[in-house]
Amino acid sequence: MAELLKNIYNDQFFEHFVPMLHKVYPELNKKKFKEDILSAGWKDLELKQRMRRIAETLGAHLPSDYKTSSGILCALIDELFDEEELSYGFQYMFIPDFIQVYGIEQPDISIPAMECITRYSSCEFAIRPFLIQYPERMLKQCLTWTQHDHEMVRRLASEGTRPRLPWGMSVPWIKKDPRKVLPVLELLKSDSSETVRRSVANSINDMAKDDVALVLEIVDKWKGISPETDKLIRHASRTLLKRSNGDALAHFGIKKIKSAFVSDLKTSKKKIAIGDDLYFSFEMELKSGAKIRLEYAIDYRKANGKTSRKVFKLSEGDYAKGLHAFTKKQSFKDFTTRKHYPGKHAIAILLNGEEKAQVEFIVTA
């Protein structure tokens, strides 16, 4: 079984982190600080709860003056850069959380602190309450950050303003009218960093869940600017493509084909236990060469007995006339992002957005 992500906060981590903090804040009582973090209930805390525990323990042990304590954490970030170079620290996301917990009423201090911290550990979650409380100021700040020298600060401008940031606090004014953050994305669409461009693509993909017309408008407007921007809009269109949106498919030259067929779809087993792998195979026959987007969809059983479809891309490209055979493995192991439930499931094959074949199978506990 894979190690739980929350266990990144282990003895090895604290043996490195606590002395680093002591280096920039010599008054720290290292023994008491670690004891307070690992106090009652620590083992039962999940990942984000552990991050919050560390952030609150920092609040209890650092100086009560927020400007001083945030300055200490910025000094810690500089030390981490010196020792670990550019290894961006997911495990240090309790530092942005500290800003979120203690700095919301002091934006004059928190904004430069986020600019400093996000270079090493992303402030994409920490910025959300500031976007809610100070919308005009923070939007202006994000526009300024698009011109920053450091790619992770520029990324904060786009990632922090995503309409539907996963695991992030909802920002109602962005979700209601995502056009308000388009000026930020416009300035970053041709950014030199692929990390930033992918963030822009993720933001636009979020919009597809609420405003299809807006996404199609952006895709049409940005098409052909550069190979990098074309890659960006392709990634930004992934939800529309998986939903078989005709306009999005047509935009990328994918058309419905009458002379294309799928046959002999079958699974390796009629029943599969949760935790096992399922193999399935099928054949695609083309009467003439064509550009093909081939996907498979699984109708997963949910806890309430209903089903939810998840679409996966198999391949896309030019295929010659004739018969093409495919075999694919699908895991039914439980993950943090997907839990499986017993009952009837189905696999469907989608060819250029059209369902061509389906087969059912049973998942058992």
PyMOL commands that set and color helices and strands:
alter all, ss='L'
color gray80, all
select helices_A, chain A and resi 5-8+11-24+30-37+42-44+47-61+66-84+90-92+94-102+107-117+127-133+135-145+151-159+172-176+178-188+194-207+212-222+227-236+238-242+246-251
alter helices_A, ss='H'
color red, helices_A
select strands_A, chain A and resi 260-267+271-273+277-286+290-301+307-319+322-331+343-351+354-364
alter strands_A, ss='S'
color yellow, strands_A
deselect
rebuild
show_as cartoon
